[in-house]
Amino acid sequence: MASLKELRNRIASVQATQKITRAMQMVAASKLRRAQEAAEAARPYADRMGAVLGNLAASINDVETAPKLLAGTGSDKRHLLIVATAERGLCGGFNSSIARLAREDAQKLMADGKQVQILCVGRKGHDVLKRYFDKELLEPVSYQGLKSIGFDQAQEVAGRILDDFTADGFDICTLYYSKFENVISQVPTGLQIIPARFDDSQTPELGGAAYDYEPEENDILDALLPRNIAVQILRALLENAASEQGARMTAMDNATRNAGEMIESLSITYNRSRQAQITKELIEIISGAEAL
Amino acid sequence: MADRLKFDLVSPEKLVLSAEVDMVEVPGAEGDFGVLPNHSPVMAMLRPGTLTVESDGKRQSFELDGGFVDVTPEGVTVLAENISGA
C-alpha cells in the first residue's frame, strides 16, 4: 500500500492534469465553432465550382483535346497521395485514422506495382507515415503557428501539385482528409482530385438553350481546373480544421471524465488508509494502557 | 417568368452576396457585359475589374481580381477570389 504522502501527491497531480484537459476541451469547443463556420462558408464556392465544371466537362465530347487535368494522362501507374492532418496531437484518433487510411491505400497501390509518392500537409501525418514509408515521402508542408487556414495556403499547396503534374511527375492524385460530419463523428476520406471527377447530378437544367462560352470551352477549362484543385484543397483543409477541433473536444472530454473517476477512487483509498492508520494508533495506545 | 435576377457573389472563403437584383454588369475577359433577367446561358471568364449590381435603382460595386461568371436561367453566379468593396 502506498503511503499517505504518495497518495496525496498522486491526487494533486491528477487534479492538475484534469484542469489542463478541461481547459483544452473548452478551447477546442470555441475554436470548433469558428472552424465550423469557416468550413460552412467555403461550401457554396466549392459546390458551385463543382456544378460549373461538371457542366463544362459534360459538354466536351472530344476527349483527345480535353485538358489533362480532366482527362488524365492515360496511365495510372504513378500516384500522388496528399495526406492532410493536424499540426498538433492530443485529438484522439484524428491524425492516426487519416494516416491509417492513406497508409492502407498506399500499401495496396504498391502491392499492385504502382509508384506512390506521399505529400503530407500537416506535421502529424508526416510523423506517423515516416515509420512506414521512407523514400515515398516528399518534403512535408506545415502550417504550424498559423492562426487560420485561408485560400492563400490552399493555393500554395495546389501550386506545388500542379507544378509537379505539369512536369509529368504523377498520373493520379488523391487527397486524404477527415470529413466533418458533426462534433462526434469525423470520417477519414480519400478524394481523387486529378484527373477531376464530377457529380453529374448537380448539372442545372438549361431549358433547351445552349451555353455560350466566352472564351472557348477549352480555354475556360484550362483556367478553371487548376483553380478547382485549390478550392478542393481549401475545402479539405477547412473540413480538417473543424474535424480536428471536434475530435480534440471529444478526446479531452473523455480525459476529463477519466481524471474525475481516478481522483474519486484515489480519494477513497486515501481516506481508507488514513482511517486504518488512526485505528492502528488507537489500538496501540489502548493496548499499551491495558498492559499497565 | 421572373423579372428579377437571382445573383450570387461567392469567394472561396464565403458567400459575399446573395440577392434578387435587376441587373448585373460584369468585367468579361473579352469585354464588359450586362446581364438582365432571362439572359441566355453564358459561361465567361472575368478579368480584374469592377462588378456592378443594380437593384431598385441603387448601384453597388465590387472590385474583383479576376474570376468566373455562370449565367443560367435560374440566375447569375460569380465566382471570384479577392473581392473587395461594398
Interface residues (C-beta under 8 A of the other chain):
Chain A: A38 A41 A42 P44 Y45 A46 R48 M49 V52 N55 L56 G150 F151 A154 P204 E205 L206 G207 A209 A210 Y211 D212 Y213 E214 P215 D219 I220 A223 L224 R227 A230 V231 L234
Chain B: D8 V10 S11 P12 E13 K14 L15 G28 A29 E30 S40 P41 V42 M43 A44 M45 F68 D70 T72 P73 E74 T77 L79 E81
